[in-house]
Each structure stands twice: as C-alpha cells, then as structure tokens.
Amino acid sequence: MSKKRISEKAIPILFDVVVWSGFAAFIFATYIACQTLLERFPGPVNTLLGVLHKFVA
C-alpha cells in the first residue's frame, strides 16, 4: 500500500470544507434576505405567497 502525502489527503478535504461552508453561507444569507423582505414589504410578499399557494393547490 503506497503512502499518500499529507497534501494529497488535505486538498480534497479542504475543498469540501470550502464548498460546504460557502453553501451554508449562501443559505443563511438567503434566509436573512427573505426575512428582511418580509419585514419591509409584508403586503406584496403575502400577495405573492398567496398566488403561489393558489397555483400549487
């Protein structure tokens, strides 16, 4: 069994950490943006959600 250098093991792990942390940050930022929109414009957002619910139902 050949030995792998530490950098050969660490690069894929670091890549996964960067990708998944970026994805988590994107989801968190989207949540904050949606909350801000709901606070600033409750009327239009509720109307859009109502239209979406009617379309799905």
PDB file of N, CA, C and O in Angstrom:
ATOM      1  N   MET A   1       0.844  -1.178   0.000  1.00  0.00           N
ATOM      2  CA  MET A   1       0.000   0.000   0.000  1.00  0.00           C
ATOM      3  C   MET A   1       0.884   1.234   0.000  1.00  0.00           C
ATOM      4  O   MET A   1       1.745   1.382   0.867  1.00  0.00           O
ATOM      5  N   SER A   2       0.682   2.108  -0.949  1.00  0.00           N
ATOM      6  CA  SER A   2       1.539   3.282  -1.038  1.00  0.00           C
ATOM      7  C   SER A   2       1.087   4.360  -0.067  1.00  0.00           C
ATOM      8  O   SER A   2      -0.102   4.536   0.198  1.00  0.00           O
ATOM      9  N   LYS A   3       2.061   5.063   0.446  1.00  0.00           N
ATOM     10  CA  LYS A   3       1.746   6.146   1.378  1.00  0.00           C
ATOM     11  C   LYS A   3       1.390   7.396   0.584  1.00  0.00           C
ATOM     12  O   LYS A   3       2.033   7.720  -0.415  1.00  0.00           O
ATOM     13  N   LYS A   4       0.361   8.086   1.044  1.00  0.00           N
ATOM     14  CA  LYS A   4      -0.006   9.349   0.419  1.00  0.00           C
ATOM     15  C   LYS A   4       0.595  10.486   1.228  1.00  0.00           C
ATOM     16  O   LYS A   4       0.690  10.421   2.453  1.00  0.00           O
ATOM     17  N   ARG A   5       0.990  11.509   0.525  1.00  0.00           N
ATOM     18  CA  ARG A   5       1.489  12.680   1.227  1.00  0.00           C
ATOM     19  C   ARG A   5       0.318  13.397   1.881  1.00  0.00           C
ATOM     20  O   ARG A   5      -0.832  13.241   1.472  1.00  0.00           O
ATOM     21  N   ILE A   6       0.628  14.179   2.895  1.00  0.00           N
ATOM     22  CA  ILE A   6      -0.427  14.879   3.623  1.00  0.00           C
ATOM     23  C   ILE A   6      -1.188  15.833   2.702  1.00  0.00           C
ATOM     24  O   ILE A   6      -2.406  15.965   2.817  1.00  0.00           O
ATOM     25  N   SER A   7      -0.482  16.492   1.796  1.00  0.00           N
ATOM     26  CA  SER A   7      -1.159  17.442   0.910  1.00  0.00           C
ATOM     27  C   SER A   7      -2.148  16.744  -0.020  1.00  0.00           C
ATOM     28  O   SER A   7      -3.168  17.326  -0.389  1.00  0.00           O
ATOM     29  N   GLU A   8      -1.853  15.500  -0.401  1.00  0.00           N
ATOM     30  CA  GLU A   8      -2.783  14.768  -1.259  1.00  0.00           C
ATOM     31  C   GLU A   8      -4.071  14.421  -0.522  1.00  0.00           C
ATOM     32  O   GLU A   8      -5.123  14.295  -1.148  1.00  0.00           O
ATOM     33  N   LYS A   9      -4.004  14.267   0.784  1.00  0.00           N
ATOM     34  CA  LYS A   9      -5.199  13.995   1.577  1.00  0.00           C
ATOM     35  C   LYS A   9      -5.923  15.289   1.943  1.00  0.00           C
ATOM     36  O   LYS A   9      -7.153  15.337   1.964  1.00  0.00           O
ATOM     37  N   ALA A  10      -5.154  16.331   2.230  1.00  0.00           N
ATOM     38  CA  ALA A  10      -5.738  17.558   2.760  1.00  0.00           C
ATOM     39  C   ALA A  10      -6.467  18.373   1.698  1.00  0.00           C
ATOM     40  O   ALA A  10      -7.454  19.037   2.014  1.00  0.00           O
ATOM     41  N   ILE A  11      -6.015  18.342   0.459  1.00  0.00           N
ATOM     42  CA  ILE A  11      -6.626  19.184  -0.572  1.00  0.00           C
ATOM     43  C   ILE A  11      -8.094  18.813  -0.817  1.00  0.00           C
ATOM     44  O   ILE A  11      -8.931  19.715  -0.864  1.00  0.00           O
ATOM     45  N   PRO A  12      -8.444  17.538  -0.975  1.00  0.00           N
ATOM     46  CA  PRO A  12      -9.875  17.238  -1.150  1.00  0.00           C
ATOM     47  C   PRO A  12     -10.707  17.587   0.083  1.00  0.00           C
ATOM     48  O   PRO A  12     -11.850  18.024  -0.050  1.00  0.00           O
ATOM     49  N   ILE A  13     -10.160  17.405   1.259  1.00  0.00           N
ATOM     50  CA  ILE A  13     -10.891  17.738   2.480  1.00  0.00           C
ATOM     51  C   ILE A  13     -11.098  19.245   2.575  1.00  0.00           C
ATOM     52  O   ILE A  13     -12.194  19.700   2.904  1.00  0.00           O
ATOM     53  N   LEU A  14     -10.058  20.022   2.291  1.00  0.00           N
ATOM     54  CA  LEU A  14     -10.196  21.477   2.315  1.00  0.00           C
ATOM     55  C   LEU A  14     -11.175  21.947   1.247  1.00  0.00           C
ATOM     56  O   LEU A  14     -11.942  22.882   1.478  1.00  0.00           O
ATOM     57  N   PHE A  15     -11.155  21.314   0.090  1.00  0.00           N
ATOM     58  CA  PHE A  15     -12.096  21.669  -0.965  1.00  0.00           C
ATOM     59  C   PHE A  15     -13.528  21.447  -0.488  1.00  0.00           C
ATOM     60  O   PHE A  15     -14.387  22.307  -0.683  1.00  0.00           O
ATOM     61  N   ASP A  16     -13.791  20.302   0.133  1.00  0.00           N
ATOM     62  CA  ASP A  16     -15.131  20.023   0.652  1.00  0.00           C
ATOM     63  C   ASP A  16     -15.537  21.034   1.716  1.00  0.00           C
ATOM     64  O   ASP A  16     -16.676  21.499   1.728  1.00  0.00           O
ATOM     65  N   VAL A  17     -14.611  21.377   2.608  1.00  0.00           N
ATOM     66  CA  VAL A  17     -14.923  22.344   3.658  1.00  0.00           C
ATOM     67  C   VAL A  17     -15.273  23.698   3.052  1.00  0.00           C
ATOM     68  O   VAL A  17     -16.235  24.336   3.480  1.00  0.00           O
ATOM     69  N   VAL A  18     -14.509  24.139   2.068  1.00  0.00           N
ATOM     70  CA  VAL A  18     -14.772  25.431   1.436  1.00  0.00           C
ATOM     71  C   VAL A  18     -16.105  25.416   0.703  1.00  0.00           C
ATOM     72  O   VAL A  18     -16.882  26.363   0.817  1.00  0.00           O
ATOM     73  N   VAL A  19     -16.378  24.358  -0.045  1.00  0.00           N
ATOM     74  CA  VAL A  19     -17.623  24.282  -0.813  1.00  0.00           C
ATOM     75  C   VAL A  19     -18.831  24.235   0.116  1.00  0.00           C
ATOM     76  O   VAL A  19     -19.794  24.978  -0.080  1.00  0.00           O
ATOM     77  N   TRP A  20     -18.788  23.376   1.118  1.00  0.00           N
ATOM     78  CA  TRP A  20     -19.949  23.251   2.009  1.00  0.00           C
ATOM     79  C   TRP A  20     -20.140  24.474   2.894  1.00  0.00           C
ATOM     80  O   TRP A  20     -21.278  24.841   3.190  1.00  0.00           O
ATOM     81  N   SER A  21     -19.060  25.111   3.324  1.00  0.00           N
ATOM     82  CA  SER A  21     -19.223  26.331   4.121  1.00  0.00           C
ATOM     83  C   SER A  21     -19.765  27.462   3.251  1.00  0.00           C
ATOM     84  O   SER A  21     -20.550  28.283   3.726  1.00  0.00           O
ATOM     85  N   GLY A  22     -19.357  27.515   1.989  1.00  0.00           N
ATOM     86  CA  GLY A  22     -19.917  28.506   1.074  1.00  0.00           C
ATOM     87  C   GLY A  22     -21.394  28.267   0.832  1.00  0.00           C
ATOM     88  O   GLY A  22     -22.174  29.219   0.774  1.00  0.00           O
ATOM     89  N   PHE A  23     -21.788  27.021   0.691  1.00  0.00           N
ATOM     90  CA  PHE A  23     -23.200  26.688   0.518  1.00  0.00           C
ATOM     91  C   PHE A  23     -24.011  27.074   1.753  1.00  0.00           C
ATOM     92  O   PHE A  23     -25.108  27.621   1.631  1.00  0.00           O
ATOM     93  N   ALA A  24     -23.476  26.791   2.937  1.00  0.00           N
ATOM     94  CA  ALA A  24     -24.165  27.154   4.179  1.00  0.00           C
ATOM     95  C   ALA A  24     -24.291  28.674   4.304  1.00  0.00           C
ATOM     96  O   ALA A  24     -25.333  29.174   4.729  1.00  0.00           O
ATOM     97  N   ALA A  25     -23.245  29.406   3.940  1.00  0.00           N
ATOM     98  CA  ALA A  25     -23.299  30.864   3.991  1.00  0.00           C
ATOM     99  C   ALA A  25     -24.343  31.397   3.006  1.00  0.00           C
ATOM    100  O   ALA A  25     -25.048  32.357   3.317  1.00  0.00           O
ATOM    101  N   PHE A  26     -24.447  30.784   1.823  1.00  0.00           N
ATOM    102  CA  PHE A  26     -25.452  31.194   0.842  1.00  0.00           C
ATOM    103  C   PHE A  26     -26.864  30.968   1.385  1.00  0.00           C
ATOM    104  O   PHE A  26     -27.726  31.836   1.249  1.00  0.00           O
ATOM    105  N   ILE A  27     -27.101  29.820   1.990  1.00  0.00           N
ATOM    106  CA  ILE A  27     -28.425  29.525   2.552  1.00  0.00           C
ATOM    107  C   ILE A  27     -28.752  30.508   3.668  1.00  0.00           C
ATOM    108  O   ILE A  27     -29.878  30.999   3.747  1.00  0.00           O
ATOM    109  N   PHE A  28     -27.788  30.801   4.526  1.00  0.00           N
ATOM    110  CA  PHE A  28     -28.009  31.736   5.628  1.00  0.00           C
ATOM    111  C   PHE A  28     -28.300  33.134   5.096  1.00  0.00           C
ATOM    112  O   PHE A  28     -29.208  33.803   5.591  1.00  0.00           O
ATOM    113  N   ALA A  29     -27.549  33.585   4.100  1.00  0.00           N
ATOM    114  CA  ALA A  29     -27.763  34.911   3.524  1.00  0.00           C
ATOM    115  C   ALA A  29     -29.129  34.994   2.850  1.00  0.00           C
ATOM    116  O   ALA A  29     -29.792  36.029   2.923  1.00  0.00           O
ATOM    117  N   THR A  30     -29.556  33.920   2.196  1.00  0.00           N
ATOM    118  CA  THR A  30     -30.874  33.890   1.576  1.00  0.00           C
ATOM    119  C   THR A  30     -31.966  33.992   2.630  1.00  0.00           C
ATOM    120  O   THR A  30     -32.959  34.694   2.434  1.00  0.00           O
ATOM    121  N   TYR A  31     -31.788  33.300   3.735  1.00  0.00           N
ATOM    122  CA  TYR A  31     -32.758  33.368   4.831  1.00  0.00           C
ATOM    123  C   TYR A  31     -32.850  34.788   5.386  1.00  0.00           C
ATOM    124  O   TYR A  31     -33.950  35.297   5.602  1.00  0.00           O
ATOM    125  N   ILE A  32     -31.709  35.427   5.618  1.00  0.00           N
ATOM    126  CA  ILE A  32     -31.703  36.795   6.144  1.00  0.00           C
ATOM    127  C   ILE A  32     -32.364  37.751   5.150  1.00  0.00           C
ATOM    128  O   ILE A  32     -33.132  38.626   5.551  1.00  0.00           O
ATOM    129  N   ALA A  33     -32.073  37.590   3.862  1.00  0.00           N
ATOM    130  CA  ALA A  33     -32.677  38.449   2.839  1.00  0.00           C
ATOM    131  C   ALA A  33     -34.191  38.275   2.798  1.00  0.00           C
ATOM    132  O   ALA A  33     -34.925  39.255   2.671  1.00  0.00           O
ATOM    133  N   CYS A  34     -34.657  37.047   2.902  1.00  0.00           N
ATOM    134  CA  CYS A  34     -36.105  36.805   2.890  1.00  0.00           C
ATOM    135  C   CYS A  34     -36.769  37.401   4.118  1.00  0.00           C
ATOM    136  O   CYS A  34     -37.855  37.972   4.014  1.00  0.00           O
ATOM    137  N   GLN A  35     -36.141  37.281   5.272  1.00  0.00           N
ATOM    138  CA  GLN A  35     -36.698  37.877   6.482  1.00  0.00           C
ATOM    139  C   GLN A  35     -36.769  39.395   6.364  1.00  0.00           C
ATOM    140  O   GLN A  35     -37.747  40.006   6.797  1.00  0.00           O
ATOM    141  N   THR A  36     -35.750  40.001   5.785  1.00  0.00           N
ATOM    142  CA  THR A  36     -35.738  41.452   5.608  1.00  0.00           C
ATOM    143  C   THR A  36     -36.848  41.881   4.648  1.00  0.00           C
ATOM    144  O   THR A  36     -37.536  42.871   4.896  1.00  0.00           O
ATOM    145  N   LEU A  37     -37.022  41.143   3.557  1.00  0.00           N
ATOM    146  CA  LEU A  37     -38.105  41.462   2.624  1.00  0.00           C
ATOM    147  C   LEU A  37     -39.469  41.335   3.279  1.00  0.00           C
ATOM    148  O   LEU A  37     -40.351  42.161   3.043  1.00  0.00           O
ATOM    149  N   LEU A  38     -39.650  40.308   4.102  1.00  0.00           N
ATOM    150  CA  LEU A  38     -40.929  40.133   4.790  1.00  0.00           C
ATOM    151  C   LEU A  38     -41.208  41.279   5.754  1.00  0.00           C
ATOM    152  O   LEU A  38     -42.353  41.708   5.894  1.00  0.00           O
ATOM    153  N   GLU A  39     -40.162  41.780   6.424  1.00  0.00           N
ATOM    154  CA  GLU A  39     -40.358  42.888   7.359  1.00  0.00           C
ATOM    155  C   GLU A  39     -40.635  44.194   6.631  1.00  0.00           C
ATOM    156  O   GLU A  39     -41.473  44.979   7.074  1.00  0.00           O
ATOM    157  N   ARG A  40     -39.944  44.443   5.517  1.00  0.00           N
ATOM    158  CA  ARG A  40     -40.091  45.716   4.808  1.00  0.00           C
ATOM    159  C   ARG A  40     -41.351  45.780   3.957  1.00  0.00           C
ATOM    160  O   ARG A  40     -42.023  46.810   3.917  1.00  0.00           O
ATOM    161  N   PHE A  41     -41.673  44.689   3.279  1.00  0.00           N
ATOM    162  CA  PHE A  41     -42.800  44.679   2.353  1.00  0.00           C
ATOM    163  C   PHE A  41     -43.736  43.517   2.653  1.00  0.00           C
ATOM    164  O   PHE A  41     -43.793  42.563   1.878  1.00  0.00           O
ATOM    165  N   PRO A  42     -44.473  43.577   3.764  1.00  0.00           N
ATOM    166  CA  PRO A  42     -45.331  42.427   4.102  1.00  0.00           C
ATOM    167  C   PRO A  42     -46.496  42.249   3.126  1.00  0.00           C
ATOM    168  O   PRO A  42     -46.890  41.118   2.842  1.00  0.00           O
ATOM    169  N   GLY A  43     -47.049  43.343   2.611  1.00  0.00           N
ATOM    170  CA  GLY A  43     -48.198  43.241   1.708  1.00  0.00           C
ATOM    171  C   GLY A  43     -47.870  42.529   0.413  1.00  0.00           C
ATOM    172  O   GLY A  43     -48.484  41.505   0.114  1.00  0.00           O
ATOM    173  N   PRO A  44     -46.914  43.037  -0.376  1.00  0.00           N
ATOM    174  CA  PRO A  44     -46.597  42.369  -1.651  1.00  0.00           C
ATOM    175  C   PRO A  44     -46.091  40.941  -1.487  1.00  0.00           C
ATOM    176  O   PRO A  44     -46.399  40.073  -2.303  1.00  0.00           O
ATOM    177  N   VAL A  45     -45.320  40.698  -0.442  1.00  0.00           N
ATOM    178  CA  VAL A  45     -44.796  39.342  -0.237  1.00  0.00           C
ATOM    179  C   VAL A  45     -45.939  38.388   0.076  1.00  0.00           C
ATOM    180  O   VAL A  45     -45.980  37.273  -0.442  1.00  0.00           O
ATOM    181  N   ASN A  46     -46.869  38.823   0.924  1.00  0.00           N
ATOM    182  CA  ASN A  46     -48.021  37.966   1.240  1.00  0.00           C
ATOM    183  C   ASN A  46     -48.871  37.721   0.006  1.00  0.00           C
ATOM    184  O   ASN A  46     -49.397  36.622  -0.172  1.00  0.00           O
ATOM    185  N   THR A  47     -49.016  38.735  -0.854  1.00  0.00           N
ATOM    186  CA  THR A  47     -49.770  38.561  -2.098  1.00  0.00           C
ATOM    187  C   THR A  47     -49.086  37.526  -2.997  1.00  0.00           C
ATOM    188  O   THR A  47     -49.741  36.647  -3.557  1.00  0.00           O
ATOM    189  N   LEU A  48     -47.765  37.643  -3.126  1.00  0.00           N
ATOM    190  CA  LEU A  48     -47.034  36.666  -3.951  1.00  0.00           C
ATOM    191  C   LEU A  48     -47.150  35.267  -3.381  1.00  0.00           C
ATOM    192  O   LEU A  48     -47.328  34.304  -4.128  1.00  0.00           O
ATOM    193  N   LEU A  49     -47.050  35.143  -2.059  1.00  0.00           N
ATOM    194  CA  LEU A  49     -47.188  33.822  -1.444  1.00  0.00           C
ATOM    195  C   LEU A  49     -48.597  33.267  -1.655  1.00  0.00           C
ATOM    196  O   LEU A  49     -48.763  32.069  -1.883  1.00  0.00           O
ATOM    197  N   GLY A  50     -49.612  34.134  -1.579  1.00  0.00           N
ATOM    198  CA  GLY A  50     -50.989  33.700  -1.824  1.00  0.00           C
ATOM    199  C   GLY A  50     -51.172  33.202  -3.240  1.00  0.00           C
ATOM    200  O   GLY A  50     -51.831  32.187  -3.463  1.00  0.00           O
ATOM    201  N   VAL A  51     -50.590  33.911  -4.208  1.00  0.00           N
ATOM    202  CA  VAL A  51     -50.677  33.476  -5.609  1.00  0.00           C
ATOM    203  C   VAL A  51     -49.967  32.130  -5.781  1.00  0.00           C
ATOM    204  O   VAL A  51     -50.464  31.245  -6.476  1.00  0.00           O
ATOM    205  N   LEU A  52     -48.808  31.983  -5.147  1.00  0.00           N
ATOM    206  CA  LEU A  52     -48.072  30.723  -5.234  1.00  0.00           C
ATOM    207  C   LEU A  52     -48.870  29.573  -4.635  1.00  0.00           C
ATOM    208  O   LEU A  52     -48.908  28.481  -5.202  1.00  0.00           O
ATOM    209  N   HIS A  53     -49.508  29.811  -3.490  1.00  0.00           N
ATOM    210  CA  HIS A  53     -50.307  28.757  -2.846  1.00  0.00           C
ATOM    211  C   HIS A  53     -51.508  28.377  -3.717  1.00  0.00           C
ATOM    212  O   HIS A  53     -51.845  27.199  -3.834  1.00  0.00           O
ATOM    213  N   LYS A  54     -52.151  29.375  -4.326  1.00  0.00           N
ATOM    214  CA  LYS A  54     -53.271  29.071  -5.206  1.00  0.00           C
ATOM    215  C   LYS A  54     -52.829  28.281  -6.426  1.00  0.00           C
ATOM    216  O   LYS A  54     -53.536  27.386  -6.889  1.00  0.00           O
ATOM    217  N   PHE A  55     -51.659  28.619  -6.939  1.00  0.00           N
ATOM    218  CA  PHE A  55     -51.145  27.917  -8.121  1.00  0.00           C
ATOM    219  C   PHE A  55     -50.824  26.465  -7.793  1.00  0.00           C
ATOM    220  O   PHE A  55     -51.114  25.566  -8.582  1.00  0.00           O
ATOM    221  N   VAL A  56     -50.223  26.236  -6.621  1.00  0.00           N
ATOM    222  CA  VAL A  56     -49.825  24.872  -6.229  1.00  0.00           C
ATOM    223  C   VAL A  56     -51.058  24.044  -5.873  1.00  0.00           C
ATOM    224  O   VAL A  56     -51.112  22.853  -6.183  1.00  0.00           O
ATOM    225  N   ALA A  57     -52.037  24.655  -5.233  1.00  0.00           N
ATOM    226  CA  ALA A  57     -53.219  23.906  -4.773  1.00  0.00           C
ATOM    227  C   ALA A  57     -54.169  23.515  -5.855  1.00  0.00           C
ATOM    228  O   ALA A  57     -55.191  22.885  -5.581  1.00  0.00           O
TER     229      ALA A  57
END
